[in-house]
Amino acid sequence: MKRAACACAAAAALGASLAFAQAGPPLLTDDPGTPGDGHWEVNFAWTSERTPGAHVDERPLVDVNYGIGERVQLKLEMPWLATGGNTRGGDGFGEALAGVKWRFYDAGERGWQLSTYPQVGFLMPGLHHSRLDDRGTSWLLPLEIRRDFGAVEAGAEVGRTFRSGAAGGGWIAGVAVGHAFGEAFELLAELHDESIDGVGHELAANIGARRMLSAHFVLLASVGRDLENGIERRNTLLAYLGLQLLR
């Protein structure tokens, strides 16, 4: 943390950024926000999906993001999957995810913002992988939108998914809202839906929070559950706990 007046300025700037970036981790729904030119945003997280008698955890999930200019973000993330109970996947590295976000329309902090965020999921060669993610290469082609309405910020994301092999494709869609309490704390909520063509869909609800710890660290947390799940057994708990490093 910077000293004296520089510390106050950095904290205020980060607080404004925190209130401004209402979607993204710890939520499933993403938004048009980017780290800024030459800045890093690295998320270290534990996530969990739990059904009666089974669970799949990401411990850890490492999500690295880098800003190029003010409107472009590069992303690479990969989890270590740990399974338990009736889950038959085994422990190992999960699917890596690489993507490029481009905020192609930006009317300022109080205006509409739109972005696209194409991503590809793949298995890193030479690593020990969980059989849960042995499903071929995947692609996501989404659009994100966000607007600050004063008391709350609202955003939405919709995208088409594709996967090689028999797994096929589907859709994702989410809506999220956030409200900032001062410069360092924000409450979040979302509804997020994911479908697989010809199989069914999973509708989840999450509530979350962000707490600024310093100019470089933010605590992230969310908890939720499936409202519907026609793909597999309904998750009775969805959880995310992470630390965000800003540089």
N, C-alpha and C positions, 0 to 999 in steps of 0.2 A: 504494500500500500504506500502511495506517495506521501510525502510529508507536507505539513502546514497547509497553505492555500491550495497547493496542487492536489492534495488528498481530497479536499472538499469538492474541487472541480471534477475530479475523476469520479467520485461517488455520485455526484449529481448527474453527470453524463450517463453513467451506468444505470442509475435509477430510471432515467428517462428511457433508455434503451430497453430496460426490463419491462416497463409498462407498455412499451411500444410493440414488443415482440410477443404477442399473446399466445401463438400456437407453437408447434415444434415441441421438443422435449420439455416436460415429461409426457406430453400428449401424443396420441397417434396421428392426429391431424396436423399437417404442416402448414406453413404460411410463407409469404414472400420475403421475409426478413433474411438479411445476409450479414456476415460479421464485419464488413467494411474492408477497405483496401489494405492488404498486408496483415490483417488480423486473423488470429486463430480462435476457434471455439472448439474445445475438446470436452466431450462428455464421457465420464466414467460412471457406469450404472450397473445396478442389479435389477433385473426384471423377473417377474414370475407369473405364470399362468397355471391356475390350479383348478382341478375338477375333483370330485369325490374319489379318493383312492389313487390319484395320479397328479404329477406336476412336471412342468418344464420350466427351468430357470435359465436365464442368461446371467452368468456370473464369472467374469464381468461381460458387459457390452461396452466396447470401446468405439466411440463415434467421433471422428476427426473431421473438422471443417475449416476451410481456408478461404478468405475473401480475396478476389481479384477485381480491382475497381470497387465501386460502391454498389454494383448490382449483380455481381456474379459470385457464386460460391461453389467450391469443389468439396466433395464429400467422399469419405471412405470409412466404413464401419464393419466390424465383425464381432460376433459373440462367441463365447465358450458356452455350449449347451450342457446343462446337467439335468438328467431326467430321474424320476423316481416313481415308486408305486407301480401301477399297471402300464406306464408308458414304456413302449418297446422301441427305444431309439438308441440307447447307449449315450455315454458322454463323449463329447468331442467338439471341434470347431463347427460352428454353424455357417450359414451362407454369408459370404462377404457381400457388401452392397457399396457400389460406387456410383456417383451421380454428379450432375452439374445443374445448379439452379441459376436461372436468369430472370431477374425482375424486369420485364420488358415495358411495364407501365408503372409510373410512380408520380402521384400527384401530391407528394409530401406527407408529413407525419399525420396530418388531419384529413388526408384525401384517400381516394381509392388506390390500391396497389394490386398488381397482378403479376404472377410469375408462372413459369413452367419449370419442371424439375425432373427431367428424364433420369432414370436410374436402372442399373443392371445388377442382378444378383447372380453370384457364381461361387463355386467352391475353389478355394485357393489350392493349387496343386502342391503335393508333397506333404500336406498336413493330415493329421488324424481327424476325420470328420464324424459327427453324429449321423446315424442313418436317417434321422428325421429330415435332414436337408438334402438327401440324395435324390433330388427330383429334377435335375437338369437346370439349365440357365433360365432366369426369369427377367422380365423387363417391366418397368412401370413408366407410363407416360401420363403425368398428371398436370392439372392447372390449379393454382392457388389464388385466392382473393382475400383481401383484408380491408377493413375500414374502421377508423376511430370515430365513435359516436359520442365521445365525451365521458359519460359515466362508465361505459363499457366499450371494449373493442370486440369486433366480431369478425370471424373469418370462416372460410370454407375451402374444401379441397375435393376434387373429383378427378378420377383417373382410370385408365384402362390398363389391365395387367395382362401379360402374355407369359407363357412358360413352355419351354421345349418339352417334347415327349407327350405322354398321355395325360398329363395333369391339366393341360389346356389353359385357358385364360379366364378373366373375370373383370370385376370393377371394384374400386374403392371409392368411398365418399365419406366426408366428415364435416361437421360444423362445430365451431369452438367459440367460446366467449371468455373474456378475461376482464378483471377489474383490479386496478392498482390501489393499494392502501399506502399512501405516502410514496417515498422514492425507493423503497427496498423490499416491498412485499406485494405479491400478486396472487390472487385466487383465480382458478381456471376451471372450466367445465367443457365437456364435449360429448357428442354422440358420433360414433364411427361405425361404418358398415363396410364389410368386405364380402364379396360374392365370388363363387366359382361357377362358371357357365354349366348349366345342366345338373348342378349338385345342390346348391343352396347358398345361404348367406349367414354371416355372423354380425349381429348388431351389439355393440358394446357401449356402455356409458362409463365415463371417468370424471372424477374431480381431482384437481391437483393444485399445486402451489409452487411458487418460486420465492426464495428468500436470499437476498444479496448478503453475503457474509463479509465481503471486502470488495475492493475495486477489481479483483481478479477471480473471485470465487463466488459461485451461486449454488445454493442447495436446491435440488429439484426433487419433487415427490408427487406421486399420484396413486389413486386407488380406484378400482371399479369392478365391474362384472359384466358378463354377457346378459343381455335382455332376451336375445334369441340366438340360437345356433343350429342351423340345419346342415352344417358341414361335419361336425364332430360333437363330442359331449360338451355341454354348456360349461363355460368357465365360471366358477363361483367366486373367484378372486383374480383380478388383474392388478399387478402392483409394479411400481417403478420407484426406485430410490437412487439418486445420482448426485454427483458433484460436477459442476461445469467450470472449466478453466478458461478464462478469457485473457488473451495476450495481444 
